Amino acid sequence: MPEFHAREAEHQRWKSGVLEGRIALEQSDTSAHKVYAHQNEDIVRLTPDELKRKMAAKEAARAEGDLTSSPDRAL
């Protein structure tokens, strides 16, 4: 992308100015962007105990050689 490479020197001067405090960046309101993926209501999360039970059942099934009864298959 030549348009970016052509402006690299200008970008480095700007970056230097910001890092040295000669250029102040405006403070943006980011409060609307503080929702994380794990806060999505549509995602079902297991409790640590549920996860331990599920993994134990999966490992037991693998030890028996029967992966068809894996807890993941029920989902």
CHARMM internal coordinates of N, CA and C (Angstrom, degrees):
IC EDIT
DIST 1 N 1 CA 1.4428
DIST 1 CA 1 C 1.5391
ANGL 1 N 1 CA 1 C 108.73
DIST 1 C 2 N 1.2767
ANGL 1 CA 1 C 2 N 115.62
DIHE 1 N 1 CA 1 C 2 N 90.29
DIST 2 N 2 CA 1.4726
ANGL 1 C 2 N 2 CA 119.99
DIHE 1 CA 1 C 2 N 2 CA -174.38
DIST 2 CA 2 C 1.5254
ANGL 2 N 2 CA 2 C 113.84
DIHE 1 C 2 N 2 CA 2 C -59.79
DIST 2 C 3 N 1.3230
ANGL 2 CA 2 C 3 N 118.39
DIHE 2 N 2 CA 2 C 3 N -30.42
DIST 3 N 3 CA 1.4714
ANGL 2 C 3 N 3 CA 119.35
DIHE 2 CA 2 C 3 N 3 CA -178.88
DIST 3 CA 3 C 1.5300
ANGL 3 N 3 CA 3 C 111.83
DIHE 2 C 3 N 3 CA 3 C -64.14
DIST 3 C 4 N 1.3305
ANGL 3 CA 3 C 4 N 117.18
DIHE 3 N 3 CA 3 C 4 N -29.29
DIST 4 N 4 CA 1.4596
ANGL 3 C 4 N 4 CA 120.17
DIHE 3 CA 3 C 4 N 4 CA 177.74
DIST 4 CA 4 C 1.5321
ANGL 4 N 4 CA 4 C 110.58
DIHE 3 C 4 N 4 CA 4 C -79.68
DIST 4 C 5 N 1.3170
ANGL 4 CA 4 C 5 N 116.17
DIHE 4 N 4 CA 4 C 5 N -41.40
DIST 5 N 5 CA 1.4604
ANGL 4 C 5 N 5 CA 119.79
DIHE 4 CA 4 C 5 N 5 CA 179.78
DIST 5 CA 5 C 1.5281
ANGL 5 N 5 CA 5 C 110.89
DIHE 4 C 5 N 5 CA 5 C -65.20
DIST 5 C 6 N 1.3016
ANGL 5 CA 5 C 6 N 117.08
DIHE 5 N 5 CA 5 C 6 N -34.11
DIST 6 N 6 CA 1.4626
ANGL 5 C 6 N 6 CA 121.14
DIHE 5 CA 5 C 6 N 6 CA -179.36
DIST 6 CA 6 C 1.5263
ANGL 6 N 6 CA 6 C 111.29
DIHE 5 C 6 N 6 CA 6 C -66.26
DIST 6 C 7 N 1.3245
ANGL 6 CA 6 C 7 N 117.64
DIHE 6 N 6 CA 6 C 7 N -26.97
DIST 7 N 7 CA 1.4729
ANGL 6 C 7 N 7 CA 120.77
DIHE 6 CA 6 C 7 N 7 CA -177.16
DIST 7 CA 7 C 1.5259
ANGL 7 N 7 CA 7 C 112.72
DIHE 6 C 7 N 7 CA 7 C -103.59
DIST 7 C 8 N 1.3224
ANGL 7 CA 7 C 8 N 117.90
DIHE 7 N 7 CA 7 C 8 N 11.06
DIST 8 N 8 CA 1.4704
ANGL 7 C 8 N 8 CA 121.46
DIHE 7 CA 7 C 8 N 8 CA -176.94
DIST 8 CA 8 C 1.5218
ANGL 8 N 8 CA 8 C 112.26
DIHE 7 C 8 N 8 CA 8 C -60.78
DIST 8 C 9 N 1.3232
ANGL 8 CA 8 C 9 N 117.92
DIHE 8 N 8 CA 8 C 9 N -42.47
DIST 9 N 9 CA 1.4742
ANGL 8 C 9 N 9 CA 120.77
DIHE 8 CA 8 C 9 N 9 CA -179.57
DIST 9 CA 9 C 1.5303
ANGL 9 N 9 CA 9 C 110.32
DIHE 8 C 9 N 9 CA 9 C -61.69
DIST 9 C 10 N 1.3223
ANGL 9 CA 9 C 10 N 116.44
DIHE 9 N 9 CA 9 C 10 N -42.62
DIST 10 N 10 CA 1.4747
ANGL 9 C 10 N 10 CA 121.03
DIHE 9 CA 9 C 10 N 10 CA 178.20
DIST 10 CA 10 C 1.5275
ANGL 10 N 10 CA 10 C 110.07
DIHE 9 C 10 N 10 CA 10 C -63.40
DIST 10 C 11 N 1.3174
ANGL 10 CA 10 C 11 N 116.98
DIHE 10 N 10 CA 10 C 11 N -41.37
DIST 11 N 11 CA 1.4603
ANGL 10 C 11 N 11 CA 121.20
DIHE 10 CA 10 C 11 N 11 CA 179.48
DIST 11 CA 11 C 1.5290
ANGL 11 N 11 CA 11 C 110.93
DIHE 10 C 11 N 11 CA 11 C -63.10
DIST 11 C 12 N 1.3300
ANGL 11 CA 11 C 12 N 116.84
DIHE 11 N 11 CA 11 C 12 N -42.18
DIST 12 N 12 CA 1.4621
ANGL 11 C 12 N 12 CA 120.60
DIHE 11 CA 11 C 12 N 12 CA 179.47
DIST 12 CA 12 C 1.5345
ANGL 12 N 12 CA 12 C 111.42
DIHE 11 C 12 N 12 CA 12 C -64.75
DIST 12 C 13 N 1.3307
ANGL 12 CA 12 C 13 N 117.26
DIHE 12 N 12 CA 12 C 13 N -37.81
DIST 13 N 13 CA 1.4780
ANGL 12 C 13 N 13 CA 120.15
DIHE 12 CA 12 C 13 N 13 CA 176.39
DIST 13 CA 13 C 1.5243
ANGL 13 N 13 CA 13 C 110.16
DIHE 12 C 13 N 13 CA 13 C -64.57
DIST 13 C 14 N 1.3187
ANGL 13 CA 13 C 14 N 117.84
DIHE 13 N 13 CA 13 C 14 N -43.41
DIST 14 N 14 CA 1.4729
ANGL 13 C 14 N 14 CA 122.09
DIHE 13 CA 13 C 14 N 14 CA 177.93
DIST 14 CA 14 C 1.5301
ANGL 14 N 14 CA 14 C 110.33
DIHE 13 C 14 N 14 CA 14 C -62.30
DIST 14 C 15 N 1.3223
ANGL 14 CA 14 C 15 N 116.35
DIHE 14 N 14 CA 14 C 15 N -47.01
DIST 15 N 15 CA 1.4626
ANGL 14 C 15 N 15 CA 121.56
DIHE 14 CA 14 C 15 N 15 CA -179.53
DIST 15 CA 15 C 1.5302
ANGL 15 N 15 CA 15 C 110.53
DIHE 14 C 15 N 15 CA 15 C -59.89
DIST 15 C 16 N 1.3218
ANGL 15 CA 15 C 16 N 116.59
DIHE 15 N 15 CA 15 C 16 N -42.86
DIST 16 N 16 CA 1.4586
ANGL 15 C 16 N 16 CA 121.04
DIHE 15 CA 15 C 16 N 16 CA 177.29
DIST 16 CA 16 C 1.5178
ANGL 16 N 16 CA 16 C 110.60
DIHE 15 C 16 N 16 CA 16 C -60.58
DIST 16 C 17 N 1.3192
ANGL 16 CA 16 C 17 N 116.35
DIHE 16 N 16 CA 16 C 17 N -44.20
DIST 17 N 17 CA 1.4626
ANGL 16 C 17 N 17 CA 121.13
DIHE 16 CA 16 C 17 N 17 CA 179.17
DIST 17 CA 17 C 1.5156
ANGL 17 N 17 CA 17 C 112.27
DIHE 16 C 17 N 17 CA 17 C -60.79
DIST 17 C 18 N 1.3086
ANGL 17 CA 17 C 18 N 116.71
DIHE 17 N 17 CA 17 C 18 N -40.57
DIST 18 N 18 CA 1.4693
ANGL 17 C 18 N 18 CA 120.92
DIHE 17 CA 17 C 18 N 18 CA 178.79
DIST 18 CA 18 C 1.5244
ANGL 18 N 18 CA 18 C 110.03
DIHE 17 C 18 N 18 CA 18 C -66.98
DIST 18 C 19 N 1.3273
ANGL 18 CA 18 C 19 N 116.65
DIHE 18 N 18 CA 18 C 19 N -48.25
DIST 19 N 19 CA 1.4650
ANGL 18 C 19 N 19 CA 120.26
DIHE 18 CA 18 C 19 N 19 CA -177.51
DIST 19 CA 19 C 1.5290
ANGL 19 N 19 CA 19 C 112.61
DIHE 18 C 19 N 19 CA 19 C -65.15
DIST 19 C 20 N 1.3219
ANGL 19 CA 19 C 20 N 117.19
DIHE 19 N 19 CA 19 C 20 N -31.46
DIST 20 N 20 CA 1.4647
ANGL 19 C 20 N 20 CA 121.08
DIHE 19 CA 19 C 20 N 20 CA 178.82
DIST 20 CA 20 C 1.5215
ANGL 20 N 20 CA 20 C 112.23
DIHE 19 C 20 N 20 CA 20 C -85.73
DIST 20 C 21 N 1.3225
ANGL 20 CA 20 C 21 N 118.19
DIHE 20 N 20 CA 20 C 21 N -6.07
DIST 21 N 21 CA 1.4605
ANGL 20 C 21 N 21 CA 121.43
DIHE 20 CA 20 C 21 N 21 CA 177.46
DIST 21 CA 21 C 1.5181
ANGL 21 N 21 CA 21 C 114.52
DIHE 20 C 21 N 21 CA 21 C 86.48
DIST 21 C 22 N 1.3209
ANGL 21 CA 21 C 22 N 117.80
DIHE 21 N 21 CA 21 C 22 N 5.31
DIST 22 N 22 CA 1.4638
ANGL 21 C 22 N 22 CA 120.16
DIHE 21 CA 21 C 22 N 22 CA 177.85
DIST 22 CA 22 C 1.5218
ANGL 22 N 22 CA 22 C 111.66
DIHE 21 C 22 N 22 CA 22 C -75.39
DIST 22 C 23 N 1.3182
ANGL 22 CA 22 C 23 N 116.62
DIHE 22 N 22 CA 22 C 23 N -26.09
DIST 23 N 23 CA 1.4647
ANGL 22 C 23 N 23 CA 122.36
DIHE 22 CA 22 C 23 N 23 CA 178.30
DIST 23 CA 23 C 1.5111
ANGL 23 N 23 CA 23 C 107.33
DIHE 22 C 23 N 23 CA 23 C -118.00
DIST 23 C 24 N 1.3442
ANGL 23 CA 23 C 24 N 116.26
DIHE 23 N 23 CA 23 C 24 N 125.08
DIST 24 N 24 CA 1.4640
ANGL 23 C 24 N 24 CA 120.36
DIHE 23 CA 23 C 24 N 24 CA 179.07
DIST 24 CA 24 C 1.5213
ANGL 24 N 24 CA 24 C 109.20
DIHE 23 C 24 N 24 CA 24 C -100.04
DIST 24 C 25 N 1.3231
ANGL 24 CA 24 C 25 N 115.32
DIHE 24 N 24 CA 24 C 25 N 131.90
DIST 25 N 25 CA 1.4560
ANGL 24 C 25 N 25 CA 120.03
DIHE 24 CA 24 C 25 N 25 CA 177.00
DIST 25 CA 25 C 1.5197
ANGL 25 N 25 CA 25 C 108.87
DIHE 24 C 25 N 25 CA 25 C -85.74
DIST 25 C 26 N 1.3181
ANGL 25 CA 25 C 26 N 116.08
DIHE 25 N 25 CA 25 C 26 N 142.00
DIST 26 N 26 CA 1.4690
ANGL 25 C 26 N 26 CA 119.06
DIHE 25 CA 25 C 26 N 26 CA 178.08
DIST 26 CA 26 C 1.5261
ANGL 26 N 26 CA 26 C 109.47
DIHE 25 C 26 N 26 CA 26 C -71.57
DIST 26 C 27 N 1.3124
ANGL 26 CA 26 C 27 N 115.14
DIHE 26 N 26 CA 26 C 27 N 143.98
DIST 27 N 27 CA 1.4568
ANGL 26 C 27 N 27 CA 120.31
DIHE 26 CA 26 C 27 N 27 CA 179.58
DIST 27 CA 27 C 1.5265
ANGL 27 N 27 CA 27 C 108.78
DIHE 26 C 27 N 27 CA 27 C -83.00
DIST 27 C 28 N 1.3056
ANGL 27 CA 27 C 28 N 116.64
DIHE 27 N 27 CA 27 C 28 N 124.34
DIST 28 N 28 CA 1.4656
ANGL 27 C 28 N 28 CA 121.86
DIHE 27 CA 27 C 28 N 28 CA 179.95
DIST 28 CA 28 C 1.5196
ANGL 28 N 28 CA 28 C 109.74
DIHE 27 C 28 N 28 CA 28 C -99.31
DIST 28 C 29 N 1.3207
ANGL 28 CA 28 C 29 N 116.23
DIHE 28 N 28 CA 28 C 29 N 146.42
DIST 29 N 29 CA 1.4543
ANGL 28 C 29 N 29 CA 120.74
DIHE 28 CA 28 C 29 N 29 CA 175.85
DIST 29 CA 29 C 1.5240
ANGL 29 N 29 CA 29 C 108.25
DIHE 28 C 29 N 29 CA 29 C -78.71
DIST 29 C 30 N 1.3186
ANGL 29 CA 29 C 30 N 116.62
DIHE 29 N 29 CA 29 C 30 N 111.13
DIST 30 N 30 CA 1.4605
ANGL 29 C 30 N 30 CA 121.28
DIHE 29 CA 29 C 30 N 30 CA -177.98
DIST 30 CA 30 C 1.5214
ANGL 30 N 30 CA 30 C 112.30
DIHE 29 C 30 N 30 CA 30 C -106.82
DIST 30 C 31 N 1.3275
ANGL 30 CA 30 C 31 N 117.58
DIHE 30 N 30 CA 30 C 31 N 9.11
DIST 31 N 31 CA 1.4755
ANGL 30 C 31 N 31 CA 120.20
DIHE 30 CA 30 C 31 N 31 CA -175.87
DIST 31 CA 31 C 1.5302
ANGL 31 N 31 CA 31 C 112.28
DIHE 30 C 31 N 31 CA 31 C -61.74
DIST 31 C 32 N 1.3039
ANGL 31 CA 31 C 32 N 118.48
DIHE 31 N 31 CA 31 C 32 N -26.85
DIST 32 N 32 CA 1.4656
ANGL 31 C 32 N 32 CA 120.80
DIHE 31 CA 31 C 32 N 32 CA 179.81
DIST 32 CA 32 C 1.5285
ANGL 32 N 32 CA 32 C 112.08
DIHE 31 C 32 N 32 CA 32 C -75.38
DIST 32 C 33 N 1.3013
ANGL 32 CA 32 C 33 N 117.34
DIHE 32 N 32 CA 32 C 33 N -10.38
DIST 33 N 33 CA 1.4638
ANGL 32 C 33 N 33 CA 121.13
DIHE 32 CA 32 C 33 N 33 CA -175.25
DIST 33 CA 33 C 1.5259
ANGL 33 N 33 CA 33 C 112.88
DIHE 32 C 33 N 33 CA 33 C -108.10
DIST 33 C 34 N 1.3013
ANGL 33 CA 33 C 34 N 117.44
DIHE 33 N 33 CA 33 C 34 N 25.95
DIST 34 N 34 CA 1.4575
ANGL 33 C 34 N 34 CA 120.50
DIHE 33 CA 33 C 34 N 34 CA -177.13
DIST 34 CA 34 C 1.5230
ANGL 34 N 34 CA 34 C 112.75
DIHE 33 C 34 N 34 CA 34 C -105.22
DIST 34 C 35 N 1.3114
ANGL 34 CA 34 C 35 N 117.48
DIHE 34 N 34 CA 34 C 35 N 33.58
DIST 35 N 35 CA 1.4571
ANGL 34 C 35 N 35 CA 122.19
DIHE 34 CA 34 C 35 N 35 CA 174.55
DIST 35 CA 35 C 1.5208
ANGL 35 N 35 CA 35 C 106.65
DIHE 34 C 35 N 35 CA 35 C -103.64
DIST 35 C 36 N 1.3145
ANGL 35 CA 35 C 36 N 115.44
DIHE 35 N 35 CA 35 C 36 N 124.77
DIST 36 N 36 CA 1.4548
ANGL 35 C 36 N 36 CA 120.91
DIHE 35 CA 35 C 36 N 36 CA -177.21
DIST 36 CA 36 C 1.5199
ANGL 36 N 36 CA 36 C 109.70
DIHE 35 C 36 N 36 CA 36 C -101.32
DIST 36 C 37 N 1.3119
ANGL 36 CA 36 C 37 N 116.08
DIHE 36 N 36 CA 36 C 37 N 162.40
DIST 37 N 37 CA 1.4660
ANGL 36 C 37 N 37 CA 121.03
DIHE 36 CA 36 C 37 N 37 CA -178.18
DIST 37 CA 37 C 1.5179
ANGL 37 N 37 CA 37 C 111.63
DIHE 36 C 37 N 37 CA 37 C -58.15
DIST 37 C 38 N 1.3231
ANGL 37 CA 37 C 38 N 117.67
DIHE 37 N 37 CA 37 C 38 N -35.84
DIST 38 N 38 CA 1.4605
ANGL 37 C 38 N 38 CA 119.40
DIHE 37 CA 37 C 38 N 38 CA -178.28
DIST 38 CA 38 C 1.5300
ANGL 38 N 38 CA 38 C 112.42
DIHE 37 C 38 N 38 CA 38 C -73.34
DIST 38 C 39 N 1.3303
ANGL 38 CA 38 C 39 N 118.23
DIHE 38 N 38 CA 38 C 39 N -6.11
DIST 39 N 39 CA 1.4543
ANGL 38 C 39 N 39 CA 121.32
DIHE 38 CA 38 C 39 N 39 CA 177.49
DIST 39 CA 39 C 1.5294
ANGL 39 N 39 CA 39 C 111.71
DIHE 38 C 39 N 39 CA 39 C -94.87
DIST 39 C 40 N 1.3091
ANGL 39 CA 39 C 40 N 117.07
DIHE 39 N 39 CA 39 C 40 N 2.21
DIST 40 N 40 CA 1.4506
ANGL 39 C 40 N 40 CA 121.82
DIHE 39 CA 39 C 40 N 40 CA -179.95
DIST 40 CA 40 C 1.5301
ANGL 40 N 40 CA 40 C 109.26
DIHE 39 C 40 N 40 CA 40 C -71.04
DIST 40 C 41 N 1.3228
ANGL 40 CA 40 C 41 N 117.39
DIHE 40 N 40 CA 40 C 41 N 124.34
DIST 41 N 41 CA 1.4606
ANGL 40 C 41 N 41 CA 122.34
DIHE 40 CA 40 C 41 N 41 CA -177.78
DIST 41 CA 41 C 1.5245
ANGL 41 N 41 CA 41 C 112.78
DIHE 40 C 41 N 41 CA 41 C -64.39
DIST 41 C 42 N 1.3184
ANGL 41 CA 41 C 42 N 117.41
DIHE 41 N 41 CA 41 C 42 N -26.08
DIST 42 N 42 CA 1.4551
ANGL 41 C 42 N 42 CA 121.23
DIHE 41 CA 41 C 42 N 42 CA -175.49
DIST 42 CA 42 C 1.5269
ANGL 42 N 42 CA 42 C 113.12
DIHE 41 C 42 N 42 CA 42 C -79.45
DIST 42 C 43 N 1.3255
ANGL 42 CA 42 C 43 N 117.34
DIHE 42 N 42 CA 42 C 43 N -13.86
DIST 43 N 43 CA 1.4536
ANGL 42 C 43 N 43 CA 120.41
DIHE 42 CA 42 C 43 N 43 CA -178.37
DIST 43 CA 43 C 1.5228
ANGL 43 N 43 CA 43 C 109.20
DIHE 42 C 43 N 43 CA 43 C -90.94
DIST 43 C 44 N 1.3215
ANGL 43 CA 43 C 44 N 116.40
DIHE 43 N 43 CA 43 C 44 N 125.22
DIST 44 N 44 CA 1.4585
ANGL 43 C 44 N 44 CA 121.60
DIHE 43 CA 43 C 44 N 44 CA 179.10
DIST 44 CA 44 C 1.5204
ANGL 44 N 44 CA 44 C 108.30
DIHE 43 C 44 N 44 CA 44 C -89.47
DIST 44 C 45 N 1.3158
ANGL 44 CA 44 C 45 N 116.07
DIHE 44 N 44 CA 44 C 45 N 123.60
DIST 45 N 45 CA 1.4599
ANGL 44 C 45 N 45 CA 121.49
DIHE 44 CA 44 C 45 N 45 CA 179.87
DIST 45 CA 45 C 1.5215
ANGL 45 N 45 CA 45 C 109.52
DIHE 44 C 45 N 45 CA 45 C -111.81
DIST 45 C 46 N 1.3204
ANGL 45 CA 45 C 46 N 115.77
DIHE 45 N 45 CA 45 C 46 N 142.61
DIST 46 N 46 CA 1.4518
ANGL 45 C 46 N 46 CA 121.00
DIHE 45 CA 45 C 46 N 46 CA 176.94
DIST 46 CA 46 C 1.5222
ANGL 46 N 46 CA 46 C 109.52
DIHE 45 C 46 N 46 CA 46 C -89.30
DIST 46 C 47 N 1.3351
ANGL 46 CA 46 C 47 N 115.78
DIHE 46 N 46 CA 46 C 47 N 147.11
DIST 47 N 47 CA 1.4540
ANGL 46 C 47 N 47 CA 119.66
DIHE 46 CA 46 C 47 N 47 CA 172.64
DIST 47 CA 47 C 1.5194
ANGL 47 N 47 CA 47 C 107.24
DIHE 46 C 47 N 47 CA 47 C -73.28
DIST 47 C 48 N 1.3239
ANGL 47 CA 47 C 48 N 118.46
DIHE 47 N 47 CA 47 C 48 N 162.11
DIST 48 N 48 CA 1.4669
ANGL 47 C 48 N 48 CA 119.43
DIHE 47 CA 47 C 48 N 48 CA 178.02
DIST 48 CA 48 C 1.5303
ANGL 48 N 48 CA 48 C 112.77
DIHE 47 C 48 N 48 CA 48 C -56.51
DIST 48 C 49 N 1.3328
ANGL 48 CA 48 C 49 N 117.69
DIHE 48 N 48 CA 48 C 49 N -39.03
DIST 49 N 49 CA 1.4694
ANGL 48 C 49 N 49 CA 119.95
DIHE 48 CA 48 C 49 N 49 CA 178.86
DIST 49 CA 49 C 1.5234
ANGL 49 N 49 CA 49 C 111.67
DIHE 48 C 49 N 49 CA 49 C -66.50
DIST 49 C 50 N 1.3401
ANGL 49 CA 49 C 50 N 116.99
DIHE 49 N 49 CA 49 C 50 N -40.94
DIST 50 N 50 CA 1.4688
ANGL 49 C 50 N 50 CA 120.35
DIHE 49 CA 49 C 50 N 50 CA 178.18
DIST 50 CA 50 C 1.5277
ANGL 50 N 50 CA 50 C 110.40
DIHE 49 C 50 N 50 CA 50 C -63.42
DIST 50 C 51 N 1.3137
ANGL 50 CA 50 C 51 N 115.67
DIHE 50 N 50 CA 50 C 51 N -40.84
DIST 51 N 51 CA 1.4601
ANGL 50 C 51 N 51 CA 120.29
DIHE 50 CA 50 C 51 N 51 CA 179.53
DIST 51 CA 51 C 1.5301
ANGL 51 N 51 CA 51 C 110.81
DIHE 50 C 51 N 51 CA 51 C -65.06
DIST 51 C 52 N 1.3397
ANGL 51 CA 51 C 52 N 117.48
DIHE 51 N 51 CA 51 C 52 N -42.26
DIST 52 N 52 CA 1.4663
ANGL 51 C 52 N 52 CA 120.57
DIHE 51 CA 51 C 52 N 52 CA 178.18
DIST 52 CA 52 C 1.5224
ANGL 52 N 52 CA 52 C 110.97
DIHE 51 C 52 N 52 CA 52 C -61.60
DIST 52 C 53 N 1.3383
ANGL 52 CA 52 C 53 N 116.93
DIHE 52 N 52 CA 52 C 53 N -43.35
DIST 53 N 53 CA 1.4705
ANGL 52 C 53 N 53 CA 120.62
DIHE 52 CA 52 C 53 N 53 CA 178.80
DIST 53 CA 53 C 1.5252
ANGL 53 N 53 CA 53 C 110.86
DIHE 52 C 53 N 53 CA 53 C -62.70
DIST 53 C 54 N 1.3127
ANGL 53 CA 53 C 54 N 115.88
DIHE 53 N 53 CA 53 C 54 N -43.61
DIST 54 N 54 CA 1.4581
ANGL 53 C 54 N 54 CA 120.43
DIHE 53 CA 53 C 54 N 54 CA -178.84
DIST 54 CA 54 C 1.5291
ANGL 54 N 54 CA 54 C 110.84
DIHE 53 C 54 N 54 CA 54 C -63.98
DIST 54 C 55 N 1.3266
ANGL 54 CA 54 C 55 N 117.19
DIHE 54 N 54 CA 54 C 55 N -43.60
DIST 55 N 55 CA 1.4620
ANGL 54 C 55 N 55 CA 120.59
DIHE 54 CA 54 C 55 N 55 CA 179.76
DIST 55 CA 55 C 1.5322
ANGL 55 N 55 CA 55 C 110.98
DIHE 54 C 55 N 55 CA 55 C -67.82
DIST 55 C 56 N 1.3415
ANGL 55 CA 55 C 56 N 117.60
DIHE 55 N 55 CA 55 C 56 N -37.57
DIST 56 N 56 CA 1.4670
ANGL 55 C 56 N 56 CA 120.34
DIHE 55 CA 55 C 56 N 56 CA 178.43
DIST 56 CA 56 C 1.5268
ANGL 56 N 56 CA 56 C 110.09
DIHE 55 C 56 N 56 CA 56 C -63.84
DIST 56 C 57 N 1.3321
ANGL 56 CA 56 C 57 N 116.58
DIHE 56 N 56 CA 56 C 57 N -42.23
DIST 57 N 57 CA 1.4660
ANGL 56 C 57 N 57 CA 120.07
DIHE 56 CA 56 C 57 N 57 CA 178.79
DIST 57 CA 57 C 1.5289
ANGL 57 N 57 CA 57 C 110.78
DIHE 56 C 57 N 57 CA 57 C -65.40
DIST 57 C 58 N 1.3064
ANGL 57 CA 57 C 58 N 116.95
DIHE 57 N 57 CA 57 C 58 N -38.06
DIST 58 N 58 CA 1.4603
ANGL 57 C 58 N 58 CA 121.34
DIHE 57 CA 57 C 58 N 58 CA 179.26
DIST 58 CA 58 C 1.5290
ANGL 58 N 58 CA 58 C 110.62
DIHE 57 C 58 N 58 CA 58 C -66.30
DIST 58 C 59 N 1.3329
ANGL 58 CA 58 C 59 N 116.56
DIHE 58 N 58 CA 58 C 59 N -43.54
DIST 59 N 59 CA 1.4599
ANGL 58 C 59 N 59 CA 120.32
DIHE 58 CA 58 C 59 N 59 CA 179.02
DIST 59 CA 59 C 1.5275
ANGL 59 N 59 CA 59 C 111.17
DIHE 58 C 59 N 59 CA 59 C -66.72
DIST 59 C 60 N 1.3391
ANGL 59 CA 59 C 60 N 117.12
DIHE 59 N 59 CA 59 C 60 N -37.83
DIST 60 N 60 CA 1.4710
ANGL 59 C 60 N 60 CA 120.64
DIHE 59 CA 59 C 60 N 60 CA 177.83
DIST 60 CA 60 C 1.5223
ANGL 60 N 60 CA 60 C 109.92
DIHE 59 C 60 N 60 CA 60 C -64.19
DIST 60 C 61 N 1.3252
ANGL 60 CA 60 C 61 N 117.01
DIHE 60 N 60 CA 60 C 61 N -42.11
DIST 61 N 61 CA 1.4628
ANGL 60 C 61 N 61 CA 120.86
DIHE 60 CA 60 C 61 N 61 CA 178.92
DIST 61 CA 61 C 1.5244
ANGL 61 N 61 CA 61 C 110.41
DIHE 60 C 61 N 61 CA 61 C -64.31
DIST 61 C 62 N 1.3174
ANGL 61 CA 61 C 62 N 116.57
DIHE 61 N 61 CA 61 C 62 N -40.32
DIST 62 N 62 CA 1.4703
ANGL 61 C 62 N 62 CA 120.37
DIHE 61 CA 61 C 62 N 62 CA 179.43
DIST 62 CA 62 C 1.5288
ANGL 62 N 62 CA 62 C 109.87
DIHE 61 C 62 N 62 CA 62 C -65.56
DIST 62 C 63 N 1.3455
ANGL 62 CA 62 C 63 N 116.92
DIHE 62 N 62 CA 62 C 63 N -39.53
DIST 63 N 63 CA 1.4672
ANGL 62 C 63 N 63 CA 120.89
DIHE 62 CA 62 C 63 N 63 CA 179.54
DIST 63 CA 63 C 1.5205
ANGL 63 N 63 CA 63 C 111.10
DIHE 62 C 63 N 63 CA 63 C -64.42
DIST 63 C 64 N 1.3279
ANGL 63 CA 63 C 64 N 116.44
DIHE 63 N 63 CA 63 C 64 N -33.37
DIST 64 N 64 CA 1.4687
ANGL 63 C 64 N 64 CA 120.74
DIHE 63 CA 63 C 64 N 64 CA 178.59
DIST 64 CA 64 C 1.5213
ANGL 64 N 64 CA 64 C 111.48
DIHE 63 C 64 N 64 CA 64 C -82.45
DIST 64 C 65 N 1.3128
ANGL 64 CA 64 C 65 N 116.67
DIHE 64 N 64 CA 64 C 65 N -10.11
DIST 65 N 65 CA 1.4564
ANGL 64 C 65 N 65 CA 120.44
DIHE 64 CA 64 C 65 N 65 CA -179.11
DIST 65 CA 65 C 1.5107
ANGL 65 N 65 CA 65 C 113.19
DIHE 64 C 65 N 65 CA 65 C 81.09
DIST 65 C 66 N 1.3194
ANGL 65 CA 65 C 66 N 117.23
DIHE 65 N 65 CA 65 C 66 N 13.78
DIST 66 N 66 CA 1.4597
ANGL 65 C 66 N 66 CA 121.76
DIHE 65 CA 65 C 66 N 66 CA -178.07
DIST 66 CA 66 C 1.5212
ANGL 66 N 66 CA 66 C 109.17
DIHE 65 C 66 N 66 CA 66 C -114.23
DIST 66 C 67 N 1.3075
ANGL 66 CA 66 C 67 N 116.21
DIHE 66 N 66 CA 66 C 67 N 94.56
DIST 67 N 67 CA 1.4661
ANGL 66 C 67 N 67 CA 119.78
DIHE 66 CA 66 C 67 N 67 CA 179.51
DIST 67 CA 67 C 1.5194
ANGL 67 N 67 CA 67 C 112.46
DIHE 66 C 67 N 67 CA 67 C -87.25
DIST 67 C 68 N 1.3281
ANGL 67 CA 67 C 68 N 118.99
DIHE 67 N 67 CA 67 C 68 N -6.31
DIST 68 N 68 CA 1.4650
ANGL 67 C 68 N 68 CA 120.41
DIHE 67 CA 67 C 68 N 68 CA -179.17
DIST 68 CA 68 C 1.5194
ANGL 68 N 68 CA 68 C 111.43
DIHE 67 C 68 N 68 CA 68 C -72.93
DIST 68 C 69 N 1.3365
ANGL 68 CA 68 C 69 N 118.02
DIHE 68 N 68 CA 68 C 69 N -21.18
DIST 69 N 69 CA 1.4591
ANGL 68 C 69 N 69 CA 119.69
DIHE 68 CA 68 C 69 N 69 CA 179.39
DIST 69 CA 69 C 1.5173
ANGL 69 N 69 CA 69 C 111.76
DIHE 68 C 69 N 69 CA 69 C -97.11
DIST 69 C 70 N 1.3194
ANGL 69 CA 69 C 70 N 116.21
DIHE 69 N 69 CA 69 C 70 N 16.87
DIST 70 N 70 CA 1.4623
ANGL 69 C 70 N 70 CA 120.76
DIHE 69 CA 69 C 70 N 70 CA 179.63
DIST 70 CA 70 C 1.5196
ANGL 70 N 70 CA 70 C 110.55
DIHE 69 C 70 N 70 CA 70 C -59.98
DIST 70 C 71 N 1.3325
ANGL 70 CA 70 C 71 N 117.91
DIHE 70 N 70 CA 70 C 71 N 137.58
DIST 71 N 71 CA 1.4736
ANGL 70 C 71 N 71 CA 120.59
DIHE 70 CA 70 C 71 N 71 CA 178.47
DIST 71 CA 71 C 1.5154
ANGL 71 N 71 CA 71 C 113.52
DIHE 70 C 71 N 71 CA 71 C -58.13
DIST 71 C 72 N 1.3305
ANGL 71 CA 71 C 72 N 117.53
DIHE 71 N 71 CA 71 C 72 N -26.49
DIST 72 N 72 CA 1.4567
ANGL 71 C 72 N 72 CA 120.26
DIHE 71 CA 71 C 72 N 72 CA 179.10
DIST 72 CA 72 C 1.5128
ANGL 72 N 72 CA 72 C 112.62
DIHE 71 C 72 N 72 CA 72 C -65.13
DIST 72 C 73 N 1.3123
ANGL 72 CA 72 C 73 N 116.85
DIHE 72 N 72 CA 72 C 73 N -27.39
DIST 73 N 73 CA 1.4652
ANGL 72 C 73 N 73 CA 120.55
DIHE 72 CA 72 C 73 N 73 CA -177.63
DIST 73 CA 73 C 1.5316
ANGL 73 N 73 CA 73 C 111.08
DIHE 72 C 73 N 73 CA 73 C -69.36
DIST 73 C 74 N 1.3320
ANGL 73 CA 73 C 74 N 117.54
DIHE 73 N 73 CA 73 C 74 N -22.87
DIST 74 N 74 CA 1.4623
ANGL 73 C 74 N 74 CA 120.61
DIHE 73 CA 73 C 74 N 74 CA -177.46
DIST 74 CA 74 C 1.5231
ANGL 74 N 74 CA 74 C 111.31
DIHE 73 C 74 N 74 CA 74 C -76.90
DIST 74 C 75 N 1.3130
ANGL 74 CA 74 C 75 N 116.85
DIHE 74 N 74 CA 74 C 75 N -16.95
DIST 75 N 75 CA 1.4734
ANGL 74 C 75 N 75 CA 119.91
DIHE 74 CA 74 C 75 N 75 CA -176.48
DIST 75 CA 75 C 1.4725
ANGL 75 N 75 CA 75 C 112.55
DIHE 74 C 75 N 75 CA 75 C -77.12
END
COOR INIT
IC SEED 1 N 1 CA 1 C
IC BUILD
